[in-house]
Amino acid sequence: MAMFCALHDVEAEEKVEDMAAMEQGTASQAIDLDELRAQVHLGRVGSEVEQRWYLDFGTSNHMTGSKATFSELDGGMMGSVRFRNGSKVEIRGRGTVIFRCQNGKHRALTDVYYIPQLCSSIVSIRQLDERGCEV
């Protein structure tokens, strides 16, 4: 299992991933989301991201602006998301985040969107419920 708190140069890594995908001729999967019930905090790409995760009943998808939290990330998932305040920002991937519970066990949160401008991280209660999790 990969550590999700490693520090690295996010912008340089994104450029390398983008170039590798172009060289391999890998087609990106595009998605456009409307999260019109979500109230989020946006910043510029590379700005500091809170290390807190918010439980949200209004959003339909898990999302974070912290690339370092992912244990795996599919950079081929691209698109955009529009929020309640009218802002529209880029999705730069989707992946899995591993959490350590208080009892020491680990749990995976899958299908988390990576949105570099997002300054907070959101766990969608709706998405958990749709997958049969007890909330």
N, CA, C and O atoms as a GROMACS GRO file, in nm:
protein
  540
    1MET      N    1   0.085  -0.117   0.000
    1MET     CA    2   0.000   0.000   0.000
    1MET      C    3   0.089   0.124   0.000
    1MET      O    4   0.186   0.131   0.076
    2ALA      N    5   0.059   0.217  -0.083
    2ALA     CA    6   0.137   0.340  -0.095
    2ALA      C    7   0.104   0.435   0.018
    2ALA      O    8  -0.009   0.441   0.065
    3MET      N    9   0.203   0.508   0.061
    3MET     CA   10   0.180   0.612   0.162
    3MET      C   11   0.111   0.729   0.096
    3MET      O   12   0.146   0.765  -0.017
    4PHE      N   13   0.013   0.789   0.162
    4PHE     CA   14  -0.061   0.897   0.101
    4PHE      C   15  -0.019   1.033   0.150
    4PHE      O   16  -0.083   1.133   0.118
    5CYS      N   17   0.088   1.039   0.229
    5CYS     CA   18   0.129   1.169   0.281
    5CYS      C   19   0.266   1.210   0.227
    5CYS      O   20   0.328   1.302   0.281
    6ALA      N   21   0.312   1.145   0.124
    6ALA     CA   22   0.443   1.179   0.067
    6ALA      C   23   0.438   1.318   0.003
    6ALA      O   24   0.337   1.357  -0.055
    7LEU      N   25   0.547   1.389   0.013
    7LEU     CA   26   0.557   1.521  -0.048
    7LEU      C   27   0.633   1.510  -0.178
    7LEU      O   28   0.734   1.440  -0.187
    8HIS      N   29   0.584   1.579  -0.280
    8HIS     CA   30   0.653   1.578  -0.408
    8HIS      C   31   0.611   1.700  -0.488
    8HIS      O   32   0.516   1.770  -0.451
    9ASP      N   33   0.681   1.725  -0.598
    9ASP     CA   34   0.652   1.839  -0.684
    9ASP      C   35   0.534   1.805  -0.774
    9ASP      O   36   0.550   1.736  -0.874
   10VAL      N   37   0.415   1.854  -0.738
   10VAL     CA   38   0.291   1.820  -0.807
   10VAL      C   39   0.292   1.867  -0.951
   10VAL      O   40   0.258   1.790  -1.041
   11GLU      N   41   0.331   1.991  -0.976
   11GLU     CA   42   0.328   2.044  -1.112
   11GLU      C   43   0.422   1.967  -1.204
   11GLU      O   44   0.386   1.936  -1.317
   12ALA      N   45   0.542   1.937  -1.158
   12ALA     CA   46   0.638   1.864  -1.240
   12ALA      C   47   0.586   1.723  -1.269
   12ALA      O   48   0.600   1.673  -1.380
   13GLU      N   49   0.527   1.660  -1.170
   13GLU     CA   50   0.474   1.526  -1.188
   13GLU      C   51   0.358   1.525  -1.288
   13GLU      O   52   0.348   1.434  -1.369
   14GLU      N   53   0.272   1.626  -1.282
   14GLU     CA   54   0.159   1.635  -1.376
   14GLU      C   55   0.209   1.650  -1.519
   14GLU      O   56   0.154   1.589  -1.610
   15LYS      N   57   0.313   1.731  -1.539
   15LYS     CA   58   0.368   1.749  -1.674
   15LYS      C   59   0.425   1.618  -1.728
   15LYS      O   60   0.406   1.586  -1.845
   16VAL      N   61   0.495   1.543  -1.642
   16VAL     CA   62   0.551   1.414  -1.683
   16VAL      C   63   0.439   1.318  -1.720
   16VAL      O   64   0.448   1.248  -1.821
   17GLU      N   65   0.332   1.314  -1.638
   17GLU     CA   66   0.219   1.225  -1.666
   17GLU      C   67   0.151   1.262  -1.796
   17GLU      O   68   0.117   1.175  -1.876
   18ASP      N   69   0.130   1.392  -1.819
   18ASP     CA   70   0.065   1.439  -1.941
   18ASP      C   71   0.147   1.401  -2.064
   18ASP      O   72   0.092   1.356  -2.164
   19MET      N   73   0.280   1.419  -2.056
   19MET     CA   74   0.367   1.386  -2.168
   19MET      C   75   0.367   1.236  -2.194
   19MET      O   76   0.365   1.192  -2.309
   20ALA      N   77   0.369   1.156  -2.087
   20ALA     CA   78   0.369   1.010  -2.102
   20ALA      C   79   0.240   0.963  -2.168
   20ALA      O   80   0.242   0.875  -2.253
   21ALA      N   81   0.128   1.022  -2.130
   21ALA     CA   82  -0.002   0.985  -2.189
   21ALA      C   83  -0.005   1.021  -2.337
   21ALA      O   84  -0.058   0.945  -2.418
   22MET      N   85   0.051   1.137  -2.373
   22MET     CA   86   0.051   1.178  -2.514
   22MET      C   87   0.140   1.086  -2.596
   22MET      O   88   0.105   1.050  -2.708
   23GLU      N   89   0.256   1.046  -2.539
   23GLU     CA   90   0.348   0.960  -2.611
   23GLU      C   91   0.286   0.822  -2.635
   23GLU      O   92   0.308   0.761  -2.740
   24GLN      N   93   0.209   0.773  -2.538
   24GLN     CA   94   0.148   0.642  -2.550
   24GLN      C   95   0.020   0.646  -2.632
   24GLN      O   96  -0.035   0.541  -2.666
   25GLY      N   97  -0.027   0.766  -2.664
   25GLY     CA   98  -0.150   0.778  -2.741
   25GLY      C   99  -0.272   0.742  -2.658
   25GLY      O  100  -0.377   0.706  -2.713
   26THR      N  101  -0.259   0.752  -2.526
   26THR     CA  102  -0.369   0.717  -2.438
   26THR      C  103  -0.477   0.822  -2.446
   26THR      O  104  -0.451   0.941  -2.430
   27ALA      N  105  -0.599   0.778  -2.471
   27ALA     CA  106  -0.712   0.870  -2.477
   27ALA      C  107  -0.758   0.899  -2.336
   27ALA      O  108  -0.775   0.807  -2.255
   28SER      N  109  -0.780   1.024  -2.306
   28SER     CA  110  -0.831   1.064  -2.175
   28SER      C  111  -0.981   1.044  -2.172
   28SER      O  112  -1.050   1.062  -2.273
   29GLN      N  113  -1.030   1.007  -2.057
   29GLN     CA  114  -1.173   0.996  -2.037
   29GLN      C  115  -1.222   1.130  -1.984
   29GLN      O  116  -1.170   1.180  -1.885
   30ALA      N  117  -1.323   1.187  -2.050
   30ALA     CA  118  -1.372   1.319  -2.012
   30ALA      C  119  -1.504   1.308  -1.938
   30ALA      O  120  -1.588   1.225  -1.970
   31ILE      N  121  -1.520   1.394  -1.839
   31ILE     CA  122  -1.643   1.398  -1.761
   31ILE      C  123  -1.672   1.542  -1.725
   31ILE      O  124  -1.580   1.619  -1.695
   32ASP      N  125  -1.799   1.579  -1.726
   32ASP     CA  126  -1.842   1.711  -1.682
   32ASP      C  127  -1.946   1.693  -1.573
   32ASP      O  128  -2.046   1.625  -1.593
   33LEU      N  129  -1.921   1.753  -1.457
   33LEU     CA  130  -2.009   1.738  -1.342
   33LEU      C  131  -2.071   1.871  -1.305
   33LEU      O  132  -2.013   1.977  -1.326
   34ASP      N  133  -2.191   1.863  -1.249
   34ASP     CA  134  -2.256   1.979  -1.189
   34ASP      C  135  -2.276   1.947  -1.042
   34ASP      O  136  -2.355   1.858  -1.008
   35GLU      N  137  -2.208   2.018  -0.956
   35GLU     CA  138  -2.222   2.004  -0.811
   35GLU      C  139  -2.284   2.133  -0.759
   35GLU      O  140  -2.221   2.206  -0.682
   36LEU      N  141  -2.405   2.160  -0.801
   36LEU     CA  142  -2.469   2.288  -0.773
   36LEU      C  143  -2.514   2.302  -0.628
   36LEU      O  144  -2.552   2.412  -0.586
   37ARG      N  145  -2.511   2.194  -0.552
   37ARG     CA  146  -2.547   2.204  -0.410
   37ARG      C  147  -2.423   2.216  -0.322
   37ARG      O  148  -2.435   2.238  -0.201
   38ALA      N  149  -2.307   2.204  -0.381
   38ALA     CA  150  -2.182   2.206  -0.304
   38ALA      C  151  -2.135   2.349  -0.280
   38ALA      O  152  -2.138   2.433  -0.369
   39GLN      N  153  -2.092   2.372  -0.158
   39GLN     CA  154  -2.028   2.500  -0.125
   39GLN      C  155  -1.883   2.468  -0.094
   39GLN      O  156  -1.853   2.403   0.006
   40VAL      N  157  -1.794   2.513  -0.181
   40VAL     CA  158  -1.653   2.475  -0.169
   40VAL      C  159  -1.564   2.598  -0.160
   40VAL      O  160  -1.606   2.711  -0.185
   41HIS      N  161  -1.441   2.572  -0.122
   41HIS     CA  162  -1.339   2.676  -0.116
   41HIS      C  163  -1.239   2.649  -0.228
   41HIS      O  164  -1.174   2.545  -0.231
   42LEU      N  165  -1.228   2.744  -0.320
   42LEU     CA  166  -1.137   2.730  -0.432
   42LEU      C  167  -1.020   2.825  -0.417
   42LEU      O  168  -1.032   2.931  -0.355
   43GLY      N  169  -0.908   2.787  -0.472
   43GLY     CA  170  -0.790   2.872  -0.475
   43GLY      C  171  -0.720   2.850  -0.608
   43GLY      O  172  -0.774   2.782  -0.696
   44ARG      N  173  -0.604   2.905  -0.621
   44ARG     CA  174  -0.532   2.882  -0.746
   44ARG      C  175  -0.458   2.748  -0.734
   44ARG      O  176  -0.431   2.700  -0.624
   45VAL      N  177  -0.427   2.690  -0.847
   45VAL     CA  178  -0.358   2.562  -0.850
   45VAL      C  179  -0.226   2.575  -0.775
   45VAL      O  180  -0.150   2.669  -0.797
   46GLY      N  181  -0.201   2.479  -0.687
   46GLY     CA  182  -0.079   2.481  -0.608
   46GLY      C  183  -0.094   2.550  -0.474
   46GLY      O  184   0.000   2.550  -0.394
   47SER      N  185  -0.211   2.610  -0.447
   47SER     CA  186  -0.230   2.673  -0.317
   47SER      C  187  -0.248   2.564  -0.210
   47SER      O  188  -0.276   2.449  -0.242
   48GLU      N  189  -0.230   2.603  -0.086
   48GLU     CA  190  -0.234   2.508   0.024
   48GLU      C  191  -0.372   2.445   0.038
   48GLU      O  192  -0.474   2.514   0.028
   49VAL      N  193  -0.375   2.314   0.061
   49VAL     CA  194  -0.500   2.240   0.076
   49VAL      C  195  -0.516   2.201   0.222
   49VAL      O  196  -0.421   2.154   0.285
   50GLU      N  197  -0.637   2.220   0.276
   50GLU     CA  198  -0.665   2.177   0.412
   50GLU      C  199  -0.648   2.026   0.422
   50GLU      O  200  -0.673   1.954   0.326
   51GLN      N  201  -0.606   1.979   0.536
   51GLN     CA  202  -0.592   1.836   0.557
   51GLN      C  203  -0.718   1.775   0.617
   51GLN      O  204  -0.717   1.658   0.655
   52ARG      N  205  -0.825   1.852   0.627
   52ARG     CA  206  -0.952   1.802   0.678
   52ARG      C  207  -1.039   1.753   0.564
   52ARG      O  208  -1.031   1.801   0.451
   53TRP      N  209  -1.122   1.656   0.597
   53TRP     CA  210  -1.222   1.606   0.503
   53TRP      C  211  -1.358   1.641   0.559
   53TRP      O  212  -1.384   1.620   0.678
   54TYR      N  213  -1.444   1.696   0.475
   54TYR     CA  214  -1.578   1.735   0.516
   54TYR      C  215  -1.679   1.633   0.464
   54TYR      O  216  -1.673   1.592   0.348
   55LEU      N  217  -1.771   1.592   0.551
   55LEU     CA  218  -1.881   1.506   0.509
   55LEU      C  219  -1.989   1.596   0.453
   55LEU      O  220  -2.031   1.692   0.519
   56ASP      N  221  -2.034   1.566   0.331
   56ASP     CA  222  -2.128   1.655   0.263
   56ASP      C  223  -2.246   1.577   0.207
   56ASP      O  224  -2.227   1.480   0.133
   57PHE      N  225  -2.366   1.619   0.242
   57PHE     CA  226  -2.488   1.555   0.192
   57PHE      C  227  -2.527   1.608   0.055
   57PHE      O  228  -2.602   1.542  -0.017
   58GLY      N  229  -2.478   1.725   0.016
   58GLY     CA  230  -2.519   1.789  -0.108
   58GLY      C  231  -2.441   1.747  -0.232
   58GLY      O  232  -2.494   1.755  -0.343
   59THR      N  233  -2.318   1.704  -0.215
   59THR     CA  234  -2.237   1.667  -0.333
   59THR      C  235  -2.263   1.522  -0.372
   59THR      O  236  -2.300   1.439  -0.289
   60SER      N  237  -2.243   1.494  -0.499
   60SER     CA  238  -2.266   1.358  -0.546
   60SER      C  239  -2.135   1.282  -0.566
   60SER      O  240  -2.137   1.164  -0.601
   61ASN      N  241  -2.020   1.348  -0.544
   61ASN     CA  242  -1.891   1.284  -0.567
   61ASN      C  243  -1.790   1.324  -0.460
   61ASN      O  244  -1.792   1.435  -0.408
   62HIS      N  245  -1.700   1.228  -0.427
   62HIS     CA  246  -1.587   1.258  -0.338
   62HIS      C  247  -1.488   1.340  -0.420
   62HIS      O  248  -1.472   1.318  -0.540
   63MET      N  249  -1.419   1.436  -0.355
   63MET     CA  250  -1.321   1.518  -0.427
   63MET      C  251  -1.220   1.579  -0.332
   63MET      O  252  -1.250   1.604  -0.215
   64THR      N  253  -1.100   1.604  -0.385
   64THR     CA  254  -0.995   1.668  -0.308
   64THR      C  255  -0.903   1.747  -0.401
   64THR      O  256  -0.895   1.719  -0.520
   65GLY      N  257  -0.835   1.844  -0.344
   65GLY     CA  258  -0.737   1.921  -0.418
   65GLY      C  259  -0.595   1.877  -0.387
   65GLY      O  260  -0.499   1.934  -0.439
   66SER      N  261  -0.580   1.775  -0.303
   66SER     CA  262  -0.448   1.729  -0.260
   66SER      C  263  -0.407   1.602  -0.334
   66SER      O  264  -0.457   1.494  -0.304
   67LYS      N  265  -0.319   1.617  -0.428
   67LYS     CA  266  -0.273   1.502  -0.507
   67LYS      C  267  -0.194   1.404  -0.420
   67LYS      O  268  -0.195   1.284  -0.446
   68ALA      N  269  -0.128   1.455  -0.319
   68ALA     CA  270  -0.044   1.371  -0.233
   68ALA      C  271  -0.125   1.272  -0.150
   68ALA      O  272  -0.068   1.177  -0.098
   69THR      N  273  -0.255   1.292  -0.134
   69THR     CA  274  -0.335   1.201  -0.053
   69THR      C  275  -0.372   1.073  -0.126
   69THR      O  276  -0.416   0.977  -0.061
   70PHE      N  277  -0.356   1.068  -0.257
   70PHE     CA  278  -0.397   0.950  -0.333
   70PHE      C  279  -0.298   0.836  -0.319
   70PHE      O  280  -0.177   0.856  -0.326
   71SER      N  281  -0.351   0.716  -0.299
   71SER     CA  282  -0.265   0.597  -0.304
   71SER      C  283  -0.253   0.550  -0.448
   71SER      O  284  -0.154   0.488  -0.485
   72GLU      N  285  -0.354   0.579  -0.529
   72GLU     CA  286  -0.348   0.557  -0.674
   72GLU      C  287  -0.434   0.663  -0.741
   72GLU      O  288  -0.537   0.705  -0.687
   73LEU      N  289  -0.390   0.705  -0.860
   73LEU     CA  290  -0.459   0.813  -0.930
   73LEU      C  291  -0.453   0.787  -1.080
   73LEU      O  292  -0.346   0.767  -1.137
   74ASP      N  293  -0.570   0.787  -1.144
   74ASP     CA  294  -0.581   0.772  -1.289
   74ASP      C  295  -0.584   0.912  -1.349
   74ASP      O  296  -0.687   0.979  -1.344
   75GLY      N  297  -0.472   0.956  -1.405
   75GLY     CA  298  -0.462   1.089  -1.464
   75GLY      C  299  -0.532   1.101  -1.598
   75GLY      O  300  -0.539   1.210  -1.654
   76GLY      N  301  -0.585   0.990  -1.651
   76GLY     CA  302  -0.656   0.993  -1.778
   76GLY      C  303  -0.799   1.043  -1.764
   76GLY      O  304  -0.865   1.069  -1.865
   77MET      N  305  -0.848   1.056  -1.643
   77MET     CA  306  -0.983   1.106  -1.619
   77MET      C  307  -0.975   1.258  -1.611
   77MET      O  308  -0.925   1.314  -1.514
   78MET      N  309  -1.025   1.325  -1.714
   78MET     CA  310  -1.023   1.471  -1.720
   78MET      C  311  -1.165   1.522  -1.735
   78MET      O  312  -1.256   1.446  -1.769
   79GLY      N  313  -1.183   1.648  -1.711
   79GLY     CA  314  -1.314   1.709  -1.729
   79GLY      C  315  -1.325   1.835  -1.648
   79GLY      O  316  -1.226   1.904  -1.621
   80SER      N  317  -1.447   1.865  -1.609
   80SER     CA  318  -1.470   1.986  -1.531
   80SER      C  319  -1.586   1.964  -1.435
   80SER      O  320  -1.667   1.873  -1.452
   81VAL      N  321  -1.592   2.048  -1.336
   81VAL     CA  322  -1.703   2.047  -1.240
   81VAL      C  323  -1.746   2.191  -1.216
   81VAL      O  324  -1.664   2.281  -1.199
   82ARG      N  325  -1.877   2.210  -1.214
   82ARG     CA  326  -1.932   2.342  -1.188
   82ARG      C  327  -1.996   2.339  -1.049
   82ARG      O  328  -2.070   2.247  -1.015
   83PHE      N  329  -1.964   2.442  -0.969
   83PHE     CA  330  -2.014   2.449  -0.833
   83PHE      C  331  -2.125   2.552  -0.818
   83PHE      O  332  -2.158   2.628  -0.909
   84ARG      N  333  -2.182   2.551  -0.700
   84ARG     CA  334  -2.296   2.636  -0.665
   84ARG      C  335  -2.273   2.784  -0.690
   84ARG      O  336  -2.365   2.856  -0.730
   85ASN      N  337  -2.152   2.830  -0.667
   85ASN     CA  338  -2.121   2.972  -0.684
   85ASN      C  339  -2.097   3.009  -0.831
   85ASN      O  340  -2.060   3.123  -0.860
   86GLY      N  341  -2.117   2.914  -0.923
   86GLY     CA  342  -2.099   2.941  -1.065
   86GLY      C  343  -1.960   2.913  -1.117
   86GLY      O  344  -1.938   2.917  -1.238
   87SER      N  345  -1.866   2.885  -1.029
   87SER     CA  346  -1.730   2.858  -1.075
   87SER      C  347  -1.724   2.721  -1.143
   87SER      O  348  -1.797   2.629  -1.107
   88LYS      N  349  -1.635   2.711  -1.241
   88LYS     CA  350  -1.614   2.586  -1.314
   88LYS      C  351  -1.463   2.560  -1.314
   88LYS      O  352  -1.386   2.644  -1.360
   89VAL      N  353  -1.423   2.444  -1.264
   89VAL     CA  354  -1.281   2.411  -1.252
   89VAL      C  355  -1.252   2.274  -1.313
   89VAL      O  356  -1.343   2.194  -1.336
   90GLU      N  357  -1.125   2.250  -1.340
   90GLU     CA  358  -1.081   2.127  -1.406
   90GLU      C  359  -1.070   2.010  -1.311
   90GLU      O  360  -1.028   2.024  -1.196
   91ILE      N  361  -1.110   1.893  -1.360
   91ILE     CA  362  -1.084   1.765  -1.295
   91ILE      C  363  -0.958   1.711  -1.362
   91ILE      O  364  -0.950   1.706  -1.485
   92ARG      N  365  -0.859   1.669  -1.280
   92ARG     CA  366  -0.732   1.621  -1.336
   92ARG      C  367  -0.706   1.474  -1.308
   92ARG      O  368  -0.595   1.425  -1.331
   93GLY      N  369  -0.807   1.403  -1.259
   93GLY     CA  370  -0.790   1.260  -1.235
   93GLY      C  371  -0.893   1.207  -1.137
   93GLY      O  372  -0.971   1.282  -1.078
   94ARG      N  373  -0.892   1.075  -1.121
   94ARG     CA  374  -0.979   1.009  -1.024
   94ARG      C  375  -0.903   0.891  -0.968
   94ARG      O  376  -0.833   0.820  -1.040
   95GLY      N  377  -0.917   0.869  -0.836
   95GLY     CA  378  -0.842   0.760  -0.776
   95GLY      C  379  -0.891   0.720  -0.640
   95GLY      O  380  -1.007   0.741  -0.604
   96THR      N  381  -0.800   0.660  -0.564
   96THR     CA  382  -0.830   0.602  -0.433
   96THR      C  383  -0.747   0.671  -0.325
   96THR      O  384  -0.628   0.698  -0.343
   97VAL      N  385  -0.813   0.698  -0.213
   97VAL     CA  386  -0.747   0.755  -0.096
   97VAL      C  387  -0.763   0.654   0.017
   97VAL      O  388  -0.872   0.602   0.040
   98ILE      N  389  -0.654   0.626   0.089
   98ILE     CA  390  -0.655   0.532   0.201
   98ILE      C  391  -0.656   0.612   0.331
   98ILE      O  392  -0.573   0.701   0.352
   99PHE      N  393  -0.751   0.578   0.419
   99PHE     CA  394  -0.760   0.640   0.551
   99PHE      C  395  -0.723   0.539   0.658
   99PHE      O  396  -0.754   0.420   0.646
  100ARG      N  397  -0.656   0.586   0.763
  100ARG     CA  398  -0.628   0.501   0.879
  100ARG      C  399  -0.733   0.533   0.984
  100ARG      O  400  -0.746   0.648   1.026
  101CYS      N  401  -0.807   0.434   1.027
  101CYS     CA  402  -0.912   0.451   1.127
  101CYS      C  403  -0.850   0.458   1.266
  101CYS      O  404  -0.733   0.425   1.285
  102GLN      N  405  -0.930   0.500   1.362
  102GLN     CA  406  -0.882   0.510   1.500
  102GLN      C  407  -0.843   0.373   1.556
  102GLN      O  408  -0.758   0.364   1.644
  103ASN      N  409  -0.905   0.266   1.506
  103ASN     CA  410  -0.871   0.131   1.553
  103ASN      C  411  -0.746   0.075   1.484
  103ASN      O  412  -0.707  -0.038   1.510
  104GLY      N  413  -0.685   0.156   1.396
  104GLY     CA  414  -0.562   0.115   1.328
  104GLY      C  415  -0.584   0.049   1.193
  104GLY      O  416  -0.490   0.031   1.117
  105LYS      N  417  -0.709   0.013   1.162
  105LYS     CA  418  -0.738  -0.047   1.032
  105LYS      C  419  -0.739   0.059   0.923
  105LYS      O  420  -0.750   0.178   0.951
  106HIS      N  421  -0.726   0.015   0.800
  106HIS     CA  422  -0.725   0.106   0.686
  106HIS      C  423  -0.851   0.085   0.603
  106HIS      O  424  -0.899  -0.027   0.587
  107ARG      N  425  -0.904   0.196   0.551
  107ARG     CA  426  -1.023   0.193   0.465
  107ARG      C  427  -0.994   0.274   0.340
  107ARG      O  428  -0.929   0.378   0.346
  108ALA      N  429  -1.044   0.224   0.227
  108ALA     CA  430  -1.022   0.292   0.099
  108ALA      C  431  -1.147   0.370   0.060
  108ALA      O  432  -1.259   0.320   0.071
  109LEU      N  433  -1.126   0.491   0.016
  109LEU     CA  434  -1.231   0.574  -0.042
  109LEU      C  435  -1.201   0.580  -0.192
  109LEU      O  436  -1.101   0.639  -0.233
  110THR      N  437  -1.287   0.518  -0.272
  110THR     CA  438  -1.261   0.506  -0.416
  110THR      C  439  -1.338   0.611  -0.494
  110THR      O  440  -1.430   0.675  -0.443
  111ASP      N  441  -1.297   0.628  -0.619
  111ASP     CA  442  -1.360   0.723  -0.711
  111ASP      C  443  -1.361   0.865  -0.655
  111ASP      O  444  -1.463   0.934  -0.658
  112VAL      N  445  -1.246   0.907  -0.606
  112VAL     CA  446  -1.227   1.042  -0.555
  112VAL      C  447  -1.170   1.125  -0.669
  112VAL      O  448  -1.068   1.089  -0.728
  113TYR      N  449  -1.234   1.237  -0.700
  113TYR     CA  450  -1.186   1.324  -0.807
  113TYR      C  451  -1.075   1.415  -0.755
  113TYR      O  452  -1.083   1.470  -0.645
  114TYR      N  453  -0.971   1.430  -0.837
  114TYR     CA  454  -0.862   1.523  -0.807
  114TYR      C  455  -0.890   1.654  -0.880
  114TYR      O  456  -0.892   1.659  -1.003
  115ILE      N  457  -0.912   1.760  -0.802
  115ILE     CA  458  -0.943   1.893  -0.855
  115ILE      C  459  -0.841   1.989  -0.794
  115ILE      O  460  -0.859   2.033  -0.681
  116PRO      N  461  -0.735   2.022  -0.868
  116PRO     CA  462  -0.624   2.100  -0.811
  116PRO      C  463  -0.664   2.232  -0.745
  116PRO      O  464  -0.596   2.275  -0.651
  117GLN      N  465  -0.770   2.297  -0.791
  117GLN     CA  466  -0.808   2.425  -0.733
  117GLN      C  467  -0.889   2.412  -0.604
  117GLN      O  468  -0.916   2.513  -0.539
  118LEU      N  469  -0.927   2.292  -0.568
  118LEU     CA  470  -1.008   2.271  -0.448
  118LEU      C  471  -0.920   2.281  -0.324
  118LEU      O  472  -0.821   2.208  -0.312
  119CYS      N  473  -0.954   2.370  -0.233
  119CYS     CA  474  -0.874   2.391  -0.112
  119CYS      C  475  -0.922   2.307   0.006
  119CYS      O  476  -0.861   2.310   0.112
  120SER      N  477  -1.029   2.232  -0.013
  120SER     CA  478  -1.078   2.144   0.091
  120SER      C  479  -1.108   2.008   0.028
  120SER      O  480  -1.106   1.994  -0.095
  121SER      N  481  -1.134   1.910   0.111
  121SER     CA  482  -1.163   1.776   0.061
  121SER      C  483  -1.301   1.735   0.108
  121SER      O  484  -1.341   1.766   0.221
  122ILE      N  485  -1.375   1.664   0.022
  122ILE     CA  486  -1.514   1.635   0.050
  122ILE      C  487  -1.541   1.485   0.035
  122ILE      O  488  -1.501   1.423  -0.064
  123VAL      N  489  -1.608   1.428   0.135
  123VAL     CA  490  -1.660   1.293   0.126
  123VAL      C  491  -1.809   1.308   0.101
  123VAL      O  492  -1.880   1.370   0.180
  124SER      N  493  -1.855   1.251  -0.008
  124SER     CA  494  -1.996   1.260  -0.045
  124SER      C  495  -2.076   1.152   0.027
  124SER      O  496  -2.056   1.032   0.002
  125ILE      N  497  -2.165   1.192   0.117
  125ILE     CA  498  -2.251   1.098   0.187
  125ILE      C  499  -2.341   1.027   0.086
  125ILE      O  500  -2.367   0.907   0.100
  126ARG      N  501  -2.386   1.099  -0.014
  126ARG     CA  502  -2.472   1.040  -0.118
  126ARG      C  503  -2.398   0.927  -0.190
  126ARG      O  504  -2.456   0.821  -0.213
  127GLN      N  505  -2.271   0.948  -0.226
  127GLN     CA  506  -2.194   0.845  -0.297
  127GLN      C  507  -2.173   0.724  -0.207
  127GLN      O  508  -2.180   0.610  -0.255
  128LEU      N  509  -2.147   0.746  -0.079
  128LEU     CA  510  -2.132   0.633   0.014
  128LEU      C  511  -2.262   0.554   0.024
  128LEU      O  512  -2.261   0.431   0.022
  129ASP      N  513  -2.374   0.626   0.034
  129ASP     CA  514  -2.505   0.562   0.045
  129ASP      C  515  -2.538   0.480  -0.080
  129ASP      O  516  -2.590   0.369  -0.069
  130GLU      N  517  -2.507   0.533  -0.197
  130GLU     CA  518  -2.533   0.463  -0.324
  130GLU      C  519  -2.455   0.332  -0.333
  130GLU      O  520  -2.497   0.240  -0.403
  131ARG      N  521  -2.343   0.326  -0.263
  131ARG     CA  522  -2.259   0.205  -0.268
  131ARG      C  523  -2.286   0.111  -0.152
  131ARG      O  524  -2.213   0.014  -0.131
  132GLY      N  525  -2.392   0.140  -0.076
  132GLY     CA  526  -2.434   0.049   0.030
  132GLY      C  527  -2.362   0.065   0.162
  132GLY      O  528  -2.373  -0.022   0.249
  133CYS      N  529  -2.289   0.173   0.180
  133CYS     CA  530  -2.222   0.195   0.308
  133CYS      C  531  -2.323   0.242   0.413
  133CYS      O  532  -2.419   0.312   0.380
  134GLU      N  533  -2.302   0.203   0.537
  134GLU     CA  534  -2.387   0.253   0.645
  134GLU      C  535  -2.338   0.391   0.683
  134GLU      O  536  -2.220   0.410   0.710
  135VAL      N  537  -2.428   0.486   0.685
  135VAL     CA  538  -2.392   0.623   0.718
  135VAL      C  539  -2.465   0.664   0.844
  135VAL      O  540  -2.449   0.777   0.891
   0.00000   0.00000   0.00000
